């Protein structure tokens, strides 16, 4: 069964190259915008819980603001430690509105 998509805000509410924390499915989710693409991952770094929405974004990677751990926004995988991952969510825009759903 496919989970329905949930509206999380207007496109303009998500600044280019920055993270924005939203509530989705009872969790804090970090949403990132890169050009026309949107990415969403759980907001909590699995290392020590740093807020990924406050992290530095480079292309399709986010760096935890606490210790610099790098995660791929498309897969959720850590850049070097394969067993350290964040959950990813589908993020898309329709008619200027950003939606999230479980992948």
C-alpha positions in Angstrom: 0.0 0.0 0.0 1.4 3.4 -1.0 1.2 6.1 1.7 -0.6 9.3 0.7 1.5 12.4 0.2 1.2 15.2 2.8 1.6 18.9 2.1 4.4 20.5 4.1 4.5 24.0 2.6 4.8 26.2 -0.4 7.9 26.1 -2.6 9.0 29.6 -1.5 9.2 28.4 2.1 12.2 26.2 1.3 15.3 28.4 0.6 17.8 27.2 -2.0 20.7 25.3 -0.5 19.3 25.3 3.0 17.5 22.9 5.2 14.1 23.4 6.7 12.6 21.3 9.5 9.0 20.1 9.1 6.8 17.7 11.0 5.8 14.6 9.0 4.3 11.3 10.2 5.1 12.2 13.8 8.7 12.9 13.1 11.0 15.8 12.5 12.1 15.8 8.8 14.8 18.0 7.1 13.7 19.2 3.7 16.4 20.5 1.3 16.0 22.4 -2.0 18.6 22.3 -4.7 17.4 24.1 -7.8 14.1 22.4 -8.9 14.9 19.3 -6.8 13.7 18.6 -3.2 15.1 16.1 -0.8 13.9 14.9 2.6 15.6 12.9 5.3 15.1 12.4 9.0 16.3 15.4 10.9 18.4 13.6 13.5 21.9 12.6 12.7 22.4 8.9 13.8 25.8 9.7 15.2 24.8 11.9 18.2 21.5 13.5 17.2 22.5 16.7 15.5 19.8 18.6 13.6 20.5 17.9 9.9 18.3 20.8 8.9 20.9 23.1 10.3 23.7 21.4 8.3 25.7 22.6 5.4 24.5 21.5 2.0 26.7 20.7 -1.0 25.0 19.4 -4.1 23.2 16.3 -2.9 25.0 16.0 0.4 24.3 17.4 3.9 26.9 17.7 6.6 25.8 17.4 10.2 26.4 20.7 12.0 27.8 19.0 15.1 30.6 16.7 13.8 30.5 17.1 10.0 29.2 13.6 9.2 28.2 13.6 5.5 25.0 12.0 4.2 23.8 11.6 0.7 20.3 13.2 0.4 19.2 10.8 -2.3 20.0 7.5 -0.5 20.5 8.6 3.2 23.8 6.8 3.3 26.9 8.1 5.2 29.7 9.0 2.8 32.1 6.4 4.3 30.3 4.4 6.9 27.7 2.2 5.1 25.9 1.1 8.3 25.3 4.7 9.4 22.2 6.0 7.5 19.3 8.4 7.8 15.8 7.5 6.5 14.8 9.2 3.3 11.4 10.4 2.1 10.0 11.2 -1.3 9.7 15.0 -1.8 8.1 16.6 -4.8 6.4 19.8 -5.9 3.0 20.1 -7.5 1.4 23.4 -8.3 3.9 25.3 -6.1 3.3 23.1 -3.1 5.8 20.8 -1.6 4.7 17.3 -0.6 6.3 14.4 1.3 5.5 10.7 1.3 7.2 7.6 2.5 9.3 6.0 -0.2 
